[in-house]
């Protein structure tokens, strides 16, 4: 399967929407009172699951300060 030519792909955090988008997203989530967990579902087919988790965690560390 050639994932680069699909209409839609799941990607690691920071590889689809930029970090500013995620900062805004989590800001709104907090404003409405959410204080729960953030969980990852790794379905990025362009990298190994371990690399996707590492990339997502690195991006989230920049966003969730």
Secondary structure by P-SEA (a helix, b strand, c coil): ccccccccccccccccccaaaaaaaaaaaaaacccbbbbbbcccccccaaaaaaaaaaaaaaccc
